[in-house]
Amino acid sequence: VFLKKKERPKTLERGGLHRFVRHPLYAATLFAMWSLLLAVPTMSYLTTCLMITFYTVAGIIPEEHKLKREFGWEYERYRRETPMLIPFLKLGKMKAEESPGR
């Protein structure tokens, strides 16, 4: 017997932690990993942190393109208003000049 996955309505999640960053799971993972660097301050762990950070950001790029295709202008507005990974940091927000139709 195969269980069919119940379709969830396609809505853009903007509540909870998504109010602060667009990718809260990635942000929490990177925060924990970089915090551990204080406990394990070795060159090999620093290299690991840098590589995982690069890999994570590289993975976010296609995910953001997918979300943009799926939600259109609604995602663009969310992207303009909400930082990618670091709460309250303007880096990663889309500038108003980049918004569609301008």
Distance bins in CASP14 RR format, pairs under 12 A and 6 or more apart:
PFRMAT RR
TARGET T0000
AUTHOR 0000-0000-0000
RMODE 2
METHOD distances of the structure
MODEL  1
10 66 0 0 0 0 0 1 0 0 0 0 0
10 67 0 0 0 0 0 1 0 0 0 0 0
10 69 0 0 0 0 0 1 0 0 0 0 0
10 70 1 0 0 1 0 0 0 0 0 0 0
10 71 1 0 0 1 0 0 0 0 0 0 0
10 72 0 0 0 0 0 1 0 0 0 0 0
10 74 0 0 0 0 0 1 0 0 0 0 0
10 75 0 0 0 0 0 1 0 0 0 0 0
11 18 0 0 0 0 0 1 0 0 0 0 0
11 67 0 0 0 0 0 1 0 0 0 0 0
11 70 0 0 0 0 0 1 0 0 0 0 0
11 71 0 0 0 0 1 0 0 0 0 0 0
11 74 0 0 0 0 1 0 0 0 0 0 0
11 75 0 0 0 0 0 1 0 0 0 0 0
11 78 0 0 0 0 0 1 0 0 0 0 0
12 18 0 0 0 0 1 0 0 0 0 0 0
12 22 0 0 0 0 0 1 0 0 0 0 0
12 67 1 0 0 1 0 0 0 0 0 0 0
12 68 0 0 0 0 0 1 0 0 0 0 0
12 70 0 0 0 0 1 0 0 0 0 0 0
12 71 1 0 1 0 0 0 0 0 0 0 0
12 72 0 0 0 0 1 0 0 0 0 0 0
12 73 0 0 0 0 0 1 0 0 0 0 0
12 74 1 0 1 0 0 0 0 0 0 0 0
12 75 1 0 0 1 0 0 0 0 0 0 0
12 76 0 0 0 0 0 1 0 0 0 0 0
12 77 0 0 0 0 1 0 0 0 0 0 0
12 78 1 0 0 1 0 0 0 0 0 0 0
12 79 0 0 0 0 0 1 0 0 0 0 0
12 81 0 0 0 0 0 1 0 0 0 0 0
12 82 0 0 0 0 0 1 0 0 0 0 0
13 19 0 0 0 0 1 0 0 0 0 0 0
13 21 0 0 0 0 0 1 0 0 0 0 0
13 22 0 0 0 0 1 0 0 0 0 0 0
13 23 0 0 0 0 0 1 0 0 0 0 0
13 24 0 0 0 0 1 0 0 0 0 0 0
13 25 0 0 0 0 0 1 0 0 0 0 0
13 67 0 0 0 0 0 1 0 0 0 0 0
13 70 0 0 0 0 0 1 0 0 0 0 0
13 71 0 0 0 0 0 1 0 0 0 0 0
13 74 0 0 0 0 0 1 0 0 0 0 0
13 75 0 0 0 0 0 1 0 0 0 0 0
13 78 0 0 0 0 1 0 0 0 0 0 0
13 82 0 0 0 0 0 1 0 0 0 0 0
14 20 0 0 0 0 0 1 0 0 0 0 0
14 21 0 0 0 0 0 1 0 0 0 0 0
14 22 0 0 0 0 1 0 0 0 0 0 0
14 24 0 0 0 0 0 1 0 0 0 0 0
14 67 0 0 0 0 0 1 0 0 0 0 0
14 71 0 0 0 0 0 1 0 0 0 0 0
14 74 0 0 0 0 1 0 0 0 0 0 0
14 75 0 0 0 0 1 0 0 0 0 0 0
14 77 0 0 0 0 1 0 0 0 0 0 0
14 78 1 0 0 1 0 0 0 0 0 0 0
14 79 0 0 0 0 0 1 0 0 0 0 0
14 81 0 0 0 0 1 0 0 0 0 0 0
14 82 1 0 0 1 0 0 0 0 0 0 0
15 21 0 0 0 0 0 1 0 0 0 0 0
15 22 0 0 0 0 0 1 0 0 0 0 0
15 24 0 0 0 0 1 0 0 0 0 0 0
15 78 0 0 0 0 0 1 0 0 0 0 0
15 82 0 0 0 0 0 1 0 0 0 0 0
16 24 0 0 0 0 1 0 0 0 0 0 0
16 82 0 0 0 0 0 1 0 0 0 0 0
16 87 0 0 0 0 0 1 0 0 0 0 0
17 23 0 0 0 0 1 0 0 0 0 0 0
17 24 1 1 0 0 0 0 0 0 0 0 0
17 25 0 0 0 0 1 0 0 0 0 0 0
17 26 0 0 0 0 0 1 0 0 0 0 0
17 27 0 0 0 0 1 0 0 0 0 0 0
17 28 0 0 0 0 1 0 0 0 0 0 0
17 31 0 0 0 0 0 1 0 0 0 0 0
17 82 0 0 0 0 0 1 0 0 0 0 0
17 83 0 0 0 0 0 1 0 0 0 0 0
17 85 0 0 0 0 0 1 0 0 0 0 0
17 87 0 0 0 0 1 0 0 0 0 0 0
18 24 1 0 0 1 0 0 0 0 0 0 0
18 25 0 0 0 0 0 1 0 0 0 0 0
18 26 0 0 0 0 0 1 0 0 0 0 0
18 27 0 0 0 0 0 1 0 0 0 0 0
18 67 0 0 0 0 0 1 0 0 0 0 0
18 75 0 0 0 0 0 1 0 0 0 0 0
18 78 0 0 0 0 1 0 0 0 0 0 0
18 79 0 0 0 0 0 1 0 0 0 0 0
18 81 0 0 0 0 0 1 0 0 0 0 0
18 82 1 0 0 1 0 0 0 0 0 0 0
18 83 0 0 0 0 0 1 0 0 0 0 0
18 84 0 0 0 0 0 1 0 0 0 0 0
18 87 0 0 0 0 0 1 0 0 0 0 0
19 78 0 0 0 0 0 1 0 0 0 0 0
19 81 0 0 0 0 1 0 0 0 0 0 0
19 82 1 0 0 1 0 0 0 0 0 0 0
19 83 0 0 0 0 0 1 0 0 0 0 0
19 87 0 0 0 0 1 0 0 0 0 0 0
19 88 0 0 0 0 0 1 0 0 0 0 0
20 27 0 0 0 0 1 0 0 0 0 0 0
20 28 0 0 0 0 0 1 0 0 0 0 0
20 81 0 0 0 0 0 1 0 0 0 0 0
20 82 1 0 0 1 0 0 0 0 0 0 0
20 83 1 0 0 1 0 0 0 0 0 0 0
20 84 0 0 0 0 0 1 0 0 0 0 0
20 85 0 0 0 0 0 1 0 0 0 0 0
20 86 0 0 0 0 1 0 0 0 0 0 0
20 87 1 0 1 0 0 0 0 0 0 0 0
20 88 1 0 0 1 0 0 0 0 0 0 0
20 89 0 0 0 0 0 1 0 0 0 0 0
21 27 1 0 1 0 0 0 0 0 0 0 0
21 28 0 0 0 0 1 0 0 0 0 0 0
21 29 0 0 0 0 0 1 0 0 0 0 0
21 30 0 0 0 0 0 1 0 0 0 0 0
21 31 0 0 0 0 0 1 0 0 0 0 0
21 60 0 0 0 0 0 1 0 0 0 0 0
21 78 0 0 0 0 0 1 0 0 0 0 0
21 79 0 0 0 0 0 1 0 0 0 0 0
21 81 0 0 0 0 0 1 0 0 0 0 0
21 82 1 0 0 1 0 0 0 0 0 0 0
21 83 1 0 1 0 0 0 0 0 0 0 0
21 84 1 0 0 1 0 0 0 0 0 0 0
21 85 1 0 1 0 0 0 0 0 0 0 0
21 86 1 0 0 1 0 0 0 0 0 0 0
21 87 1 0 1 0 0 0 0 0 0 0 0
21 88 0 0 0 0 1 0 0 0 0 0 0
21 89 0 0 0 0 1 0 0 0 0 0 0
21 91 0 0 0 0 0 1 0 0 0 0 0
21 92 0 0 0 0 1 0 0 0 0 0 0
21 93 0 0 0 0 0 1 0 0 0 0 0
22 60 0 0 0 0 1 0 0 0 0 0 0
22 63 0 0 0 0 1 0 0 0 0 0 0
22 64 1 0 0 1 0 0 0 0 0 0 0
22 67 0 0 0 0 1 0 0 0 0 0 0
22 68 0 0 0 0 0 1 0 0 0 0 0
22 71 0 0 0 0 0 1 0 0 0 0 0
22 75 0 0 0 0 1 0 0 0 0 0 0
22 76 0 0 0 0 0 1 0 0 0 0 0
22 77 0 0 0 0 0 1 0 0 0 0 0
22 78 1 0 0 1 0 0 0 0 0 0 0
22 79 1 0 0 1 0 0 0 0 0 0 0
22 80 0 0 0 0 0 1 0 0 0 0 0
22 81 0 0 0 0 1 0 0 0 0 0 0
22 82 1 0 1 0 0 0 0 0 0 0 0
22 83 1 0 0 1 0 0 0 0 0 0 0
22 84 1 0 1 0 0 0 0 0 0 0 0
22 85 1 0 0 1 0 0 0 0 0 0 0
22 86 0 0 0 0 0 1 0 0 0 0 0
22 87 0 0 0 0 0 1 0 0 0 0 0
22 89 0 0 0 0 0 1 0 0 0 0 0
22 92 0 0 0 0 1 0 0 0 0 0 0
22 93 0 0 0 0 1 0 0 0 0 0 0
22 94 0 0 0 0 0 1 0 0 0 0 0
23 29 0 0 0 0 1 0 0 0 0 0 0
23 30 0 0 0 0 1 0 0 0 0 0 0
23 31 0 0 0 0 0 1 0 0 0 0 0
23 56 0 0 0 0 1 0 0 0 0 0 0
23 57 0 0 0 0 1 0 0 0 0 0 0
23 59 0 0 0 0 1 0 0 0 0 0 0
23 60 1 0 1 0 0 0 0 0 0 0 0
23 61 0 0 0 0 0 1 0 0 0 0 0
23 63 1 0 0 1 0 0 0 0 0 0 0
23 64 0 0 0 0 1 0 0 0 0 0 0
23 67 0 0 0 0 0 1 0 0 0 0 0
23 78 0 0 0 0 0 1 0 0 0 0 0
23 79 0 0 0 0 0 1 0 0 0 0 0
23 82 0 0 0 0 1 0 0 0 0 0 0
23 83 0 0 0 0 1 0 0 0 0 0 0
23 84 1 0 0 1 0 0 0 0 0 0 0
23 85 1 0 1 0 0 0 0 0 0 0 0
23 86 0 0 0 0 0 1 0 0 0 0 0
23 87 0 0 0 0 0 1 0 0 0 0 0
23 92 0 0 0 0 0 1 0 0 0 0 0
24 30 0 0 0 0 0 1 0 0 0 0 0
24 31 0 0 0 0 0 1 0 0 0 0 0
24 82 0 0 0 0 0 1 0 0 0 0 0
24 83 0 0 0 0 0 1 0 0 0 0 0
24 84 0 0 0 0 0 1 0 0 0 0 0
24 85 0 0 0 0 1 0 0 0 0 0 0
24 86 0 0 0 0 0 1 0 0 0 0 0
24 87 0 0 0 0 1 0 0 0 0 0 0
25 31 0 0 0 0 0 1 0 0 0 0 0
25 32 0 0 0 0 0 1 0 0 0 0 0
25 56 0 0 0 0 0 1 0 0 0 0 0
25 60 0 0 0 0 0 1 0 0 0 0 0
25 63 0 0 0 0 0 1 0 0 0 0 0
25 85 0 0 0 0 0 1 0 0 0 0 0
26 32 0 0 0 0 0 1 0 0 0 0 0
26 33 0 0 0 0 0 1 0 0 0 0 0
26 52 0 0 0 0 0 1 0 0 0 0 0
26 53 0 0 0 0 1 0 0 0 0 0 0
26 55 0 0 0 0 0 1 0 0 0 0 0
26 56 1 0 1 0 0 0 0 0 0 0 0
26 57 0 0 0 0 1 0 0 0 0 0 0
26 58 0 0 0 0 0 1 0 0 0 0 0
26 59 0 0 0 0 1 0 0 0 0 0 0
26 60 1 0 0 1 0 0 0 0 0 0 0
26 61 0 0 0 0 0 1 0 0 0 0 0
26 63 0 0 0 0 1 0 0 0 0 0 0
26 64 0 0 0 0 0 1 0 0 0 0 0
26 83 0 0 0 0 0 1 0 0 0 0 0
26 84 0 0 0 0 1 0 0 0 0 0 0
26 85 1 0 0 1 0 0 0 0 0 0 0
26 86 0 0 0 0 0 1 0 0 0 0 0
27 33 0 0 0 0 0 1 0 0 0 0 0
27 34 0 0 0 0 0 1 0 0 0 0 0
27 53 0 0 0 0 0 1 0 0 0 0 0
27 56 0 0 0 0 1 0 0 0 0 0 0
27 57 0 0 0 0 0 1 0 0 0 0 0
27 60 0 0 0 0 0 1 0 0 0 0 0
27 82 0 0 0 0 0 1 0 0 0 0 0
27 83 0 0 0 0 1 0 0 0 0 0 0
27 84 0 0 0 0 1 0 0 0 0 0 0
27 85 1 0 1 0 0 0 0 0 0 0 0
27 86 1 0 0 1 0 0 0 0 0 0 0
27 87 1 0 0 1 0 0 0 0 0 0 0
27 88 0 0 0 0 0 1 0 0 0 0 0
27 89 0 0 0 0 0 1 0 0 0 0 0
27 92 0 0 0 0 0 1 0 0 0 0 0
28 34 0 0 0 0 0 1 0 0 0 0 0
28 35 0 0 0 0 0 1 0 0 0 0 0
28 56 0 0 0 0 0 1 0 0 0 0 0
28 85 0 0 0 0 1 0 0 0 0 0 0
28 86 0 0 0 0 0 1 0 0 0 0 0
28 87 0 0 0 0 0 1 0 0 0 0 0
29 35 0 0 0 0 0 1 0 0 0 0 0
29 36 0 0 0 0 0 1 0 0 0 0 0
29 49 0 0 0 0 0 1 0 0 0 0 0
29 52 0 0 0 0 1 0 0 0 0 0 0
29 53 0 0 0 0 1 0 0 0 0 0 0
29 55 0 0 0 0 0 1 0 0 0 0 0
29 56 1 0 0 1 0 0 0 0 0 0 0
29 57 0 0 0 0 0 1 0 0 0 0 0
29 60 0 0 0 0 0 1 0 0 0 0 0
29 85 0 0 0 0 1 0 0 0 0 0 0
30 36 0 0 0 0 0 1 0 0 0 0 0
30 37 0 0 0 0 0 1 0 0 0 0 0
30 48 0 0 0 0 0 1 0 0 0 0 0
30 49 0 0 0 0 1 0 0 0 0 0 0
30 50 0 0 0 0 0 1 0 0 0 0 0
30 51 0 0 0 0 0 1 0 0 0 0 0
30 52 1 0 0 1 0 0 0 0 0 0 0
30 53 1 0 0 1 0 0 0 0 0 0 0
30 54 0 0 0 0 0 1 0 0 0 0 0
30 55 0 0 0 0 0 1 0 0 0 0 0
30 56 1 0 0 1 0 0 0 0 0 0 0
30 57 0 0 0 0 1 0 0 0 0 0 0
30 60 0 0 0 0 0 1 0 0 0 0 0
30 84 0 0 0 0 0 1 0 0 0 0 0
30 85 1 0 0 1 0 0 0 0 0 0 0
30 86 0 0 0 0 1 0 0 0 0 0 0
31 37 0 0 0 0 0 1 0 0 0 0 0
31 38 0 0 0 0 0 1 0 0 0 0 0
31 49 0 0 0 0 0 1 0 0 0 0 0
31 53 0 0 0 0 0 1 0 0 0 0 0
31 56 0 0 0 0 0 1 0 0 0 0 0
31 85 0 0 0 0 1 0 0 0 0 0 0
31 86 0 0 0 0 1 0 0 0 0 0 0
31 87 0 0 0 0 0 1 0 0 0 0 0
32 38 0 0 0 0 0 1 0 0 0 0 0
32 39 0 0 0 0 0 1 0 0 0 0 0
32 49 0 0 0 0 0 1 0 0 0 0 0
32 52 0 0 0 0 0 1 0 0 0 0 0
33 39 0 0 0 0 0 1 0 0 0 0 0
33 40 0 0 0 0 0 1 0 0 0 0 0
33 45 0 0 0 0 1 0 0 0 0 0 0
33 46 0 0 0 0 0 1 0 0 0 0 0
33 48 1 0 0 1 0 0 0 0 0 0 0
33 49 1 0 1 0 0 0 0 0 0 0 0
33 50 0 0 0 0 0 1 0 0 0 0 0
33 51 0 0 0 0 0 1 0 0 0 0 0
33 52 1 0 0 1 0 0 0 0 0 0 0
33 53 1 0 0 1 0 0 0 0 0 0 0
33 55 0 0 0 0 0 1 0 0 0 0 0
33 56 0 0 0 0 1 0 0 0 0 0 0
34 40 0 0 0 0 0 1 0 0 0 0 0
34 41 0 0 0 0 0 1 0 0 0 0 0
34 45 0 0 0 0 1 0 0 0 0 0 0
34 46 0 0 0 0 1 0 0 0 0 0 0
34 48 0 0 0 0 0 1 0 0 0 0 0
34 49 1 0 1 0 0 0 0 0 0 0 0
34 50 0 0 0 0 1 0 0 0 0 0 0
34 52 0 0 0 0 1 0 0 0 0 0 0
34 53 1 0 0 1 0 0 0 0 0 0 0
34 56 0 0 0 0 0 1 0 0 0 0 0
34 85 0 0 0 0 0 1 0 0 0 0 0
34 86 0 0 0 0 0 1 0 0 0 0 0
35 41 0 0 0 0 0 1 0 0 0 0 0
35 45 0 0 0 0 0 1 0 0 0 0 0
35 49 0 0 0 0 1 0 0 0 0 0 0
36 42 0 0 0 0 0 1 0 0 0 0 0
36 45 1 0 0 1 0 0 0 0 0 0 0
36 46 0 0 0 0 0 1 0 0 0 0 0
36 48 0 0 0 0 1 0 0 0 0 0 0
36 49 0 0 0 0 1 0 0 0 0 0 0
36 52 0 0 0 0 0 1 0 0 0 0 0
37 43 0 0 0 0 0 1 0 0 0 0 0
37 44 0 0 0 0 0 1 0 0 0 0 0
37 45 1 0 1 0 0 0 0 0 0 0 0
37 46 1 0 0 1 0 0 0 0 0 0 0
37 47 0 0 0 0 0 1 0 0 0 0 0
37 48 0 0 0 0 1 0 0 0 0 0 0
37 49 1 0 1 0 0 0 0 0 0 0 0
37 50 0 0 0 0 0 1 0 0 0 0 0
37 52 0 0 0 0 0 1 0 0 0 0 0
37 53 0 0 0 0 0 1 0 0 0 0 0
38 45 0 0 0 0 0 1 0 0 0 0 0
38 46 0 0 0 0 0 1 0 0 0 0 0
38 49 0 0 0 0 0 1 0 0 0 0 0
39 45 0 0 0 0 1 0 0 0 0 0 0
40 46 0 0 0 0 1 0 0 0 0 0 0
40 47 0 0 0 0 0 1 0 0 0 0 0
40 48 0 0 0 0 1 0 0 0 0 0 0
40 49 0 0 0 0 1 0 0 0 0 0 0
41 49 0 0 0 0 0 1 0 0 0 0 0
42 48 0 0 0 0 1 0 0 0 0 0 0
42 49 0 0 0 0 0 1 0 0 0 0 0
43 49 0 0 0 0 0 1 0 0 0 0 0
43 50 0 0 0 0 0 1 0 0 0 0 0
44 50 0 0 0 0 0 1 0 0 0 0 0
44 51 0 0 0 0 0 1 0 0 0 0 0
45 51 0 0 0 0 0 1 0 0 0 0 0
45 52 0 0 0 0 0 1 0 0 0 0 0
46 52 0 0 0 0 0 1 0 0 0 0 0
46 53 0 0 0 0 0 1 0 0 0 0 0
47 53 0 0 0 0 0 1 0 0 0 0 0
47 54 0 0 0 0 0 1 0 0 0 0 0
48 54 0 0 0 0 0 1 0 0 0 0 0
48 55 0 0 0 0 0 1 0 0 0 0 0
49 55 0 0 0 0 0 1 0 0 0 0 0
49 56 0 0 0 0 0 1 0 0 0 0 0
50 56 0 0 0 0 0 1 0 0 0 0 0
50 57 0 0 0 0 0 1 0 0 0 0 0
51 57 0 0 0 0 0 1 0 0 0 0 0
51 58 0 0 0 0 0 1 0 0 0 0 0
52 58 0 0 0 0 0 1 0 0 0 0 0
52 59 0 0 0 0 0 1 0 0 0 0 0
53 59 0 0 0 0 0 1 0 0 0 0 0
53 60 0 0 0 0 0 1 0 0 0 0 0
53 85 0 0 0 0 1 0 0 0 0 0 0
53 86 0 0 0 0 0 1 0 0 0 0 0
54 60 0 0 0 0 0 1 0 0 0 0 0
54 61 0 0 0 0 0 1 0 0 0 0 0
55 61 0 0 0 0 0 1 0 0 0 0 0
56 63 0 0 0 0 0 1 0 0 0 0 0
56 84 0 0 0 0 0 1 0 0 0 0 0
56 85 0 0 0 0 1 0 0 0 0 0 0
57 63 0 0 0 0 0 1 0 0 0 0 0
57 64 0 0 0 0 0 1 0 0 0 0 0
57 84 0 0 0 0 1 0 0 0 0 0 0
57 85 1 0 0 1 0 0 0 0 0 0 0
57 86 0 0 0 0 0 1 0 0 0 0 0
57 91 0 0 0 0 0 1 0 0 0 0 0
57 92 0 0 0 0 0 1 0 0 0 0 0
58 64 0 0 0 0 0 1 0 0 0 0 0
59 65 0 0 0 0 0 1 0 0 0 0 0
59 66 0 0 0 0 0 1 0 0 0 0 0
59 84 0 0 0 0 0 1 0 0 0 0 0
59 85 0 0 0 0 0 1 0 0 0 0 0
60 66 0 0 0 0 0 1 0 0 0 0 0
60 67 0 0 0 0 1 0 0 0 0 0 0
60 79 0 0 0 0 0 1 0 0 0 0 0
60 84 1 0 0 1 0 0 0 0 0 0 0
60 85 1 0 0 1 0 0 0 0 0 0 0
60 92 0 0 0 0 0 1 0 0 0 0 0
61 67 0 0 0 0 0 1 0 0 0 0 0
61 68 0 0 0 0 0 1 0 0 0 0 0
61 84 0 0 0 0 0 1 0 0 0 0 0
61 92 0 0 0 0 0 1 0 0 0 0 0
62 68 0 0 0 0 0 1 0 0 0 0 0
62 69 0 0 0 0 0 1 0 0 0 0 0
63 69 0 0 0 0 0 1 0 0 0 0 0
63 70 0 0 0 0 0 1 0 0 0 0 0
63 75 0 0 0 0 0 1 0 0 0 0 0
63 79 0 0 0 0 0 1 0 0 0 0 0
63 84 0 0 0 0 0 1 0 0 0 0 0
64 70 0 0 0 0 0 1 0 0 0 0 0
64 71 0 0 0 0 0 1 0 0 0 0 0
64 72 0 0 0 0 0 1 0 0 0 0 0
64 75 0 0 0 0 1 0 0 0 0 0 0
64 76 0 0 0 0 0 1 0 0 0 0 0
64 78 0 0 0 0 0 1 0 0 0 0 0
64 79 1 0 0 1 0 0 0 0 0 0 0
64 82 0 0 0 0 0 1 0 0 0 0 0
64 84 0 0 0 0 1 0 0 0 0 0 0
64 85 0 0 0 0 0 1 0 0 0 0 0
64 92 0 0 0 0 0 1 0 0 0 0 0
64 94 0 0 0 0 0 1 0 0 0 0 0
65 71 0 0 0 0 0 1 0 0 0 0 0
65 72 0 0 0 0 0 1 0 0 0 0 0
65 75 0 0 0 0 0 1 0 0 0 0 0
65 76 0 0 0 0 0 1 0 0 0 0 0
65 79 0 0 0 0 0 1 0 0 0 0 0
66 72 0 0 0 0 0 1 0 0 0 0 0
66 75 0 0 0 0 1 0 0 0 0 0 0
67 73 0 0 0 0 0 1 0 0 0 0 0
67 74 0 0 0 0 1 0 0 0 0 0 0
67 75 1 0 1 0 0 0 0 0 0 0 0
67 76 0 0 0 0 1 0 0 0 0 0 0
67 78 0 0 0 0 1 0 0 0 0 0 0
67 79 0 0 0 0 1 0 0 0 0 0 0
67 82 0 0 0 0 0 1 0 0 0 0 0
67 84 0 0 0 0 0 1 0 0 0 0 0
68 74 0 0 0 0 1 0 0 0 0 0 0
68 75 1 0 1 0 0 0 0 0 0 0 0
68 76 1 0 0 1 0 0 0 0 0 0 0
68 77 0 0 0 0 0 1 0 0 0 0 0
68 78 0 0 0 0 1 0 0 0 0 0 0
68 79 1 0 0 1 0 0 0 0 0 0 0
68 80 0 0 0 0 0 1 0 0 0 0 0
68 94 0 0 0 0 0 1 0 0 0 0 0
68 98 0 0 0 0 0 1 0 0 0 0 0
68 100 0 0 0 0 1 0 0 0 0 0 0
69 75 0 0 0 0 1 0 0 0 0 0 0
69 76 0 0 0 0 0 1 0 0 0 0 0
70 76 0 0 0 0 0 1 0 0 0 0 0
70 78 0 0 0 0 0 1 0 0 0 0 0
71 77 0 0 0 0 1 0 0 0 0 0 0
71 78 1 0 0 1 0 0 0 0 0 0 0
71 79 0 0 0 0 1 0 0 0 0 0 0
72 78 0 0 0 0 1 0 0 0 0 0 0
72 79 0 0 0 0 1 0 0 0 0 0 0
72 99 0 0 0 0 0 1 0 0 0 0 0
72 100 0 0 0 0 1 0 0 0 0 0 0
73 79 0 0 0 0 0 1 0 0 0 0 0
73 80 0 0 0 0 0 1 0 0 0 0 0
73 94 0 0 0 0 0 1 0 0 0 0 0
73 99 0 0 0 0 1 0 0 0 0 0 0
73 100 1 0 0 1 0 0 0 0 0 0 0
73 101 0 0 0 0 1 0 0 0 0 0 0
74 80 0 0 0 0 0 1 0 0 0 0 0
74 81 0 0 0 0 0 1 0 0 0 0 0
74 100 0 0 0 0 0 1 0 0 0 0 0
75 81 0 0 0 0 0 1 0 0 0 0 0
75 82 0 0 0 0 0 1 0 0 0 0 0
75 94 0 0 0 0 1 0 0 0 0 0 0
75 99 0 0 0 0 0 1 0 0 0 0 0
75 100 0 0 0 0 0 1 0 0 0 0 0
76 82 0 0 0 0 0 1 0 0 0 0 0
76 93 0 0 0 0 0 1 0 0 0 0 0
76 94 1 0 0 1 0 0 0 0 0 0 0
76 95 0 0 0 0 0 1 0 0 0 0 0
76 96 0 0 0 0 0 1 0 0 0 0 0
76 98 0 0 0 0 1 0 0 0 0 0 0
76 99 1 0 0 1 0 0 0 0 0 0 0
76 100 1 0 0 1 0 0 0 0 0 0 0
76 101 0 0 0 0 1 0 0 0 0 0 0
76 102 0 0 0 0 0 1 0 0 0 0 0
77 93 0 0 0 0 0 1 0 0 0 0 0
77 94 0 0 0 0 1 0 0 0 0 0 0
77 96 0 0 0 0 0 1 0 0 0 0 0
77 98 0 0 0 0 0 1 0 0 0 0 0
77 99 1 0 0 1 0 0 0 0 0 0 0
77 100 0 0 0 0 1 0 0 0 0 0 0
78 84 0 0 0 0 0 1 0 0 0 0 0
78 93 0 0 0 0 0 1 0 0 0 0 0
78 94 0 0 0 0 1 0 0 0 0 0 0
78 99 0 0 0 0 0 1 0 0 0 0 0
79 92 0 0 0 0 1 0 0 0 0 0 0
79 93 1 0 0 1 0 0 0 0 0 0 0
79 94 1 0 1 0 0 0 0 0 0 0 0
79 95 0 0 0 0 0 1 0 0 0 0 0
79 96 0 0 0 0 0 1 0 0 0 0 0
79 98 0 0 0 0 1 0 0 0 0 0 0
79 99 0 0 0 0 1 0 0 0 0 0 0
79 100 0 0 0 0 0 1 0 0 0 0 0
80 90 0 0 0 0 0 1 0 0 0 0 0
80 92 0 0 0 0 1 0 0 0 0 0 0
80 93 1 0 0 1 0 0 0 0 0 0 0
80 94 1 0 1 0 0 0 0 0 0 0 0
80 95 1 0 0 1 0 0 0 0 0 0 0
80 96 1 0 0 1 0 0 0 0 0 0 0
80 97 0 0 0 0 0 1 0 0 0 0 0
80 98 1 0 0 1 0 0 0 0 0 0 0
80 99 1 0 0 1 0 0 0 0 0 0 0
80 100 0 0 0 0 0 1 0 0 0 0 0
80 102 0 0 0 0 0 1 0 0 0 0 0
81 90 0 0 0 0 0 1 0 0 0 0 0
81 92 0 0 0 0 0 1 0 0 0 0 0
81 93 1 0 0 1 0 0 0 0 0 0 0
81 94 0 0 0 0 1 0 0 0 0 0 0
81 95 0 0 0 0 0 1 0 0 0 0 0
81 96 0 0 0 0 0 1 0 0 0 0 0
81 99 0 0 0 0 0 1 0 0 0 0 0
82 88 0 0 0 0 0 1 0 0 0 0 0
82 89 0 0 0 0 0 1 0 0 0 0 0
82 90 0 0 0 0 0 1 0 0 0 0 0
82 92 0 0 0 0 1 0 0 0 0 0 0
82 93 1 0 0 1 0 0 0 0 0 0 0
82 94 0 0 0 0 1 0 0 0 0 0 0
83 89 1 0 1 0 0 0 0 0 0 0 0
83 90 1 0 0 1 0 0 0 0 0 0 0
83 91 1 0 0 1 0 0 0 0 0 0 0
83 92 1 0 1 0 0 0 0 0 0 0 0
83 93 1 0 1 0 0 0 0 0 0 0 0
83 94 0 0 0 0 0 1 0 0 0 0 0
84 90 0 0 0 0 0 1 0 0 0 0 0
84 91 1 0 0 1 0 0 0 0 0 0 0
84 92 1 0 1 0 0 0 0 0 0 0 0
84 93 1 0 0 1 0 0 0 0 0 0 0
84 94 0 0 0 0 1 0 0 0 0 0 0
85 91 0 0 0 0 1 0 0 0 0 0 0
85 92 1 0 0 1 0 0 0 0 0 0 0
85 93 0 0 0 0 0 1 0 0 0 0 0
86 92 0 0 0 0 1 0 0 0 0 0 0
86 93 0 0 0 0 0 1 0 0 0 0 0
87 93 0 0 0 0 0 1 0 0 0 0 0
90 96 0 0 0 0 0 1 0 0 0 0 0
92 98 0 0 0 0 0 1 0 0 0 0 0
93 99 0 0 0 0 0 1 0 0 0 0 0
94 100 0 0 0 0 0 1 0 0 0 0 0
94 102 0 0 0 0 0 1 0 0 0 0 0
95 102 0 0 0 0 1 0 0 0 0 0 0
96 102 1 0 0 1 0 0 0 0 0 0 0
END
